[in-house]
Amino acid sequence: MKLDPESFGARILVTFGFRLLQVWSHTIRFEVEDRGKILEAPLAERFIGAAWHNRLLLLPFAIRRFIPQRQGAALISASRDGAWLAKLVRRFGFSVVRGSSSRKGAAAMLQLADVIASDHDVVITPDGPRGPVYRPGGGIILLAQKTGARIVPLNLEYSRCWRLPSWDRFILPRPFARVRFILGSPHDVRPTSNEEEFEAERERLKSAMMALVEMR
């Protein structure tokens, strides 16, 4: 029987998992490559951070370490598994919006637009929660078009890691690995008037994100 994410036992497991991640992260050597000069950007400028799903494990640590001044919300799947991740993400001080391309997607995009309108950033894994790997869903394009916020590609590269046998070969850094947190140049999404132009924007975003990826 699966454990209810809202149960007392689940809260214990989340607390344990959070502490384990903290200990694990202390063995990691973090570096930052600010290719897009995001650390120098005015706080008044709102961004949509975009990172591939298989690199999200240490993303909250990297954001809190290198850009703690930028407050924001993360989009987490509305699935049962997403409920566990949402609890963990909140431990890092992030707000959470539940939804995905397959469940509660439209409502989630409206909430994220409200977050941006209230002078906060948002972070999305555009190929999550089910893939295909390294292919952005349409939601992030629509969000950028609606809000005018630019998308910042984010990436984590690991010197040593394990790869899980999941759909995206999820990455787990080995203890004492070196992790580079790479922030790309802000990406402007163009207005579109038909499906062909919309697909072209998805490909442009994919290219901008993959330009940061070394280990596929």
GIJO-V672005 format. One record per pair of residues at least 24 apart in sequence whose C-alpha atoms are under 8 Angstrom apart, sorted by the first residue. I is the first residue (numbers start at 1). J is the second residue. D is the distance in Angstrom with one decimal. If there is no record, write none. Layout:
BEGIN
i=I j=J d=D
i=I j=J d=D
END
This chain:
BEGIN
i=5 j=80 d=7.5
i=5 j=83 d=6.3
i=5 j=84 d=6.0
i=14 j=84 d=7.4
i=14 j=87 d=7.0
i=14 j=88 d=6.2
i=17 j=88 d=7.9
i=18 j=88 d=6.5
i=18 j=91 d=7.4
i=24 j=175 d=6.6
i=25 j=58 d=7.7
i=25 j=61 d=7.7
i=27 j=175 d=5.7
i=27 j=176 d=4.8
i=27 j=177 d=7.5
i=28 j=175 d=6.3
i=28 j=176 d=4.8
i=28 j=177 d=5.4
i=28 j=178 d=6.0
i=28 j=179 d=6.8
i=29 j=176 d=6.6
i=29 j=177 d=6.3
i=29 j=178 d=4.7
i=29 j=179 d=6.0
i=30 j=62 d=7.6
i=30 j=178 d=6.0
i=30 j=179 d=4.9
i=30 j=180 d=6.0
i=30 j=181 d=7.2
i=31 j=178 d=7.5
i=31 j=179 d=6.2
i=31 j=180 d=4.7
i=31 j=181 d=6.0
i=32 j=66 d=7.4
i=32 j=180 d=5.5
i=32 j=181 d=4.7
i=32 j=182 d=5.9
i=32 j=183 d=7.9
i=33 j=180 d=6.9
i=33 j=181 d=6.1
i=33 j=182 d=4.7
i=33 j=183 d=6.3
i=34 j=182 d=6.0
i=34 j=183 d=5.0
i=34 j=184 d=6.8
i=35 j=182 d=7.1
i=35 j=183 d=5.7
i=35 j=184 d=5.2
i=35 j=185 d=6.2
i=36 j=183 d=5.9
i=36 j=184 d=4.6
i=36 j=185 d=3.6
i=36 j=186 d=6.4
i=37 j=183 d=7.9
i=37 j=185 d=7.2
i=38 j=183 d=7.0
i=38 j=185 d=7.7
i=39 j=66 d=8.0
i=39 j=67 d=6.7
i=43 j=69 d=7.9
i=43 j=70 d=6.9
i=44 j=119 d=7.0
i=46 j=116 d=6.5
i=46 j=119 d=6.5
i=46 j=120 d=6.3
i=46 j=121 d=5.4
i=46 j=149 d=5.9
i=46 j=150 d=7.4
i=47 j=116 d=8.0
i=47 j=121 d=5.2
i=47 j=122 d=6.8
i=47 j=149 d=5.4
i=47 j=150 d=5.4
i=47 j=151 d=5.8
i=47 j=152 d=6.5
i=47 j=186 d=8.0
i=48 j=121 d=5.9
i=48 j=122 d=5.0
i=48 j=123 d=5.7
i=48 j=124 d=7.3
i=48 j=144 d=7.5
i=48 j=149 d=6.5
i=48 j=150 d=6.1
i=48 j=151 d=4.6
i=48 j=152 d=6.0
i=49 j=121 d=7.5
i=49 j=122 d=6.1
i=49 j=123 d=4.4
i=49 j=124 d=6.1
i=49 j=151 d=5.8
i=49 j=152 d=4.8
i=49 j=153 d=6.1
i=49 j=154 d=6.4
i=50 j=123 d=5.9
i=50 j=124 d=5.1
i=50 j=125 d=5.7
i=50 j=126 d=6.6
i=50 j=151 d=6.7
i=50 j=152 d=6.0
i=50 j=153 d=4.9
i=50 j=154 d=5.6
i=50 j=209 d=7.9
i=51 j=123 d=7.7
i=51 j=124 d=6.5
i=51 j=125 d=5.0
i=51 j=126 d=7.1
i=51 j=153 d=6.2
i=51 j=154 d=4.9
i=51 j=155 d=5.8
i=51 j=209 d=7.7
i=52 j=125 d=5.2
i=52 j=126 d=6.6
i=52 j=127 d=6.3
i=52 j=128 d=7.6
i=52 j=133 d=7.9
i=52 j=134 d=6.5
i=52 j=154 d=8.0
i=52 j=155 d=7.3
i=53 j=125 d=5.2
i=53 j=126 d=7.4
i=53 j=127 d=6.2
i=53 j=128 d=5.5
i=53 j=129 d=7.2
i=53 j=133 d=7.8
i=53 j=168 d=7.4
i=53 j=170 d=7.5
i=54 j=168 d=5.8
i=54 j=169 d=6.5
i=54 j=170 d=4.2
i=54 j=171 d=5.6
i=55 j=155 d=7.0
i=55 j=156 d=6.1
i=55 j=170 d=6.8
i=55 j=171 d=6.0
i=56 j=125 d=7.8
i=57 j=171 d=7.7
i=57 j=172 d=7.3
i=59 j=156 d=7.4
i=60 j=89 d=7.4
i=60 j=92 d=6.7
i=61 j=92 d=7.9
i=62 j=181 d=6.6
i=64 j=92 d=7.9
i=70 j=120 d=7.4
i=70 j=121 d=7.0
i=71 j=120 d=5.7
i=71 j=121 d=6.2
i=72 j=115 d=7.5
i=72 j=120 d=4.9
i=72 j=121 d=4.4
i=72 j=122 d=5.1
i=72 j=123 d=7.4
i=73 j=97 d=6.8
i=73 j=112 d=7.7
i=73 j=115 d=7.3
i=73 j=120 d=7.5
i=73 j=121 d=6.5
i=73 j=122 d=4.8
i=73 j=123 d=6.3
i=74 j=122 d=5.6
i=74 j=123 d=4.8
i=74 j=124 d=6.2
i=75 j=99 d=6.7
i=75 j=100 d=7.6
i=75 j=108 d=7.7
i=75 j=112 d=7.9
i=75 j=122 d=7.5
i=75 j=123 d=6.4
i=75 j=124 d=5.4
i=75 j=125 d=7.6
i=76 j=100 d=7.1
i=76 j=124 d=8.0
i=77 j=103 d=7.7
i=77 j=128 d=7.9
i=77 j=129 d=6.4
i=78 j=103 d=6.2
i=78 j=104 d=7.0
i=79 j=103 d=7.8
i=100 j=128 d=7.7
i=100 j=129 d=7.3
i=101 j=137 d=7.0
i=101 j=138 d=7.8
i=101 j=139 d=6.7
i=105 j=139 d=7.6
i=109 j=139 d=7.0
i=109 j=143 d=6.4
i=112 j=143 d=7.7
i=113 j=143 d=6.7
i=113 j=146 d=7.5
i=113 j=147 d=6.3
i=116 j=147 d=7.3
i=116 j=149 d=7.8
i=117 j=147 d=7.6
i=130 j=167 d=7.4
i=131 j=167 d=7.3
i=131 j=168 d=7.3
i=132 j=167 d=7.8
i=132 j=168 d=7.8
i=133 j=167 d=7.2
i=133 j=168 d=5.4
i=134 j=206 d=7.1
i=134 j=210 d=7.8
i=135 j=206 d=6.4
i=136 j=202 d=6.3
i=136 j=205 d=7.5
i=136 j=206 d=6.4
i=137 j=202 d=7.6
i=138 j=202 d=7.1
i=141 j=189 d=6.8
i=141 j=201 d=7.3
i=141 j=202 d=6.9
i=144 j=189 d=6.4
i=145 j=189 d=6.5
i=145 j=190 d=7.2
i=145 j=191 d=6.4
i=149 j=188 d=7.9
i=150 j=186 d=5.7
i=150 j=187 d=5.4
i=150 j=188 d=5.2
i=150 j=189 d=7.0
i=151 j=186 d=5.5
i=151 j=187 d=4.9
i=151 j=188 d=6.6
i=151 j=189 d=7.7
i=152 j=183 d=6.9
i=152 j=184 d=5.9
i=152 j=185 d=6.2
i=152 j=186 d=4.7
i=152 j=187 d=6.1
i=153 j=183 d=6.2
i=153 j=184 d=5.1
i=153 j=185 d=7.1
i=153 j=186 d=7.3
i=153 j=187 d=7.7
i=153 j=208 d=6.9
i=153 j=209 d=5.2
i=153 j=212 d=7.8
i=154 j=181 d=7.4
i=154 j=182 d=5.8
i=154 j=183 d=4.9
i=154 j=184 d=6.2
i=154 j=209 d=7.3
i=154 j=212 d=7.8
i=155 j=180 d=8.0
i=155 j=181 d=6.0
i=155 j=182 d=5.1
i=155 j=183 d=6.7
i=155 j=209 d=7.9
i=155 j=212 d=6.4
i=155 j=213 d=6.8
i=156 j=180 d=5.5
i=156 j=181 d=4.8
i=156 j=182 d=6.2
i=157 j=181 d=6.8
i=157 j=182 d=7.8
i=157 j=213 d=7.4
i=157 j=214 d=7.2
i=157 j=215 d=7.0
i=182 j=212 d=7.1
i=184 j=209 d=7.8
i=184 j=212 d=7.1
END
